Amino acid sequence: MKLNYELIRNLLLTAEDKENNSSLSQKELDEFIDKFDYTFDELTYHLKRLEEADYIDVTIRYASNQVYIYALNYITWDGHQFLDTIRSDKVWSTSKKVANDLKVKSISAFTQIAFQVASNLISNYLSFK
């Protein structure tokens, strides 16, 4: 399965909007799937990838080779830094374009692109001041 950067951004923004930084329960993640028209498999795949990147903490439990419990517990420090970088629509759209042009398919490479895009936009902004 390919990474869906839109799903990642939507998921992190949804988790950030939770009061008291509480978890996104299984029910809330099911609502997320419906709201954005993702599949259960897409969601669980991205939850695992984001956990591997240390951007979130998740609970995923299996029984009979099937997921039976899942929740997004919280966004980590690194996850918040990444989200703060891609929050801007300008940084987001430019980062996606660069990643697509370069055929980048990993979270770590996309993160580097986003940080560089943000840095370049800041440098350009400051050079006009």
N, C-alpha and C positions, 0 to 999 in steps of 0.2 A: 504494500500500500504506500502511496506517495504522501508526503507531508502536505497538509492543507494549511497554509499560513493564515488564511482567513479564520479557520476554525481555531487555531492557536490564539490569535488576537481576541476573537470573540469570547473564547473560554476564559482567558485571563481577565478581560474587562468585566465579564459577568461575575467571576469570583471576587474581584476587587470591590464590586458594588455591594457585596454582602455586608450587613452590619456586623460590627465587632469582629471582623475578620474570621467569622465562623465558616464552617465547611459548607460545601454544596452537597446536599444529600443526594441519594439515588433518585428520589422523586424530582428534585430540582434539576438534576442532570438530564433526566428524561424530558422535562419541560424544555431544557436547552436544546435537545435534539429536535424536538418538534418545532420550536421557534425558528431555528436556523436551517431546518431541513437537512440535518446530518443523519447518518445511520449510527446505530449502537456500536457497530464494529469500528467505524471511523472515530467515534468518541473514545472508546477504550484504547485504541491504538495510540491516539494522541495523548491521552492521559499517561500512558506508559512512557512514551518518548519524552514528554515534558518532565516526568519524574526522573528519568535517566539523565536529563540535562540539569537536574537539580533546580528546576524552576518551580516545581510544586511538590507537595507531599500528598500522596493518594493512598486510599485503601481499596484494594481489589482482591476479592476472595473468590476462589474457585471451588466447585463441587461437581463431580462427574464431568470434568473437563469443560465446564461452563461457568461463566461469571455469574455469581449469585448475589454479591454485595460489591458496590463500588461507591466511592465518594471522593471528592476533592477536599482534602482537609485544610490546606492553606497554601498561599503563594510564598515561596522562600524569598530571601533577600535578593538572590540573583534573578529570580523571576520578576520581582518588583523593578529591579534595575532595567531588565529587558523591556518590561511593559512601559516603563516611563520613557524609554527610548523610542518605542514604536507608537506611542500614544498620538503624536502629531500626525495628521493626515498627510502632510507633505513628506515627512520622513518615511511613513508607511508606504505610500505609493511609489516613492523613488526606490526604496529598498526592495520592494516586490519586483519592480521593473529590472533592477540590476540582477537580482537573484534569478529571475526568469531568463534574462539575456545570457547569463553565465551558466545556466542550468544547475544552479546550486540547489541541493536537495537535503541538506542537513540543518538542524537547528543551530549548531555551533557556527557554521559558515554564515547562515542568515543573520545570526546575532552580530558577527563581525561586520557584515555589510551594513546593518542598521546603525551600529555604533559609528562606523566610518561616515555614513551618510549624514548622521546628526552632527558629527564633528565638522564635516565640510560645510554644512549649512550654517553652523555657528561661526566658523572662520570667515565665510563669505559675508555674513551679516555684520560681523565686527569690522571687517575691512572697509565697509561703506560708512562707518561711523566716524 
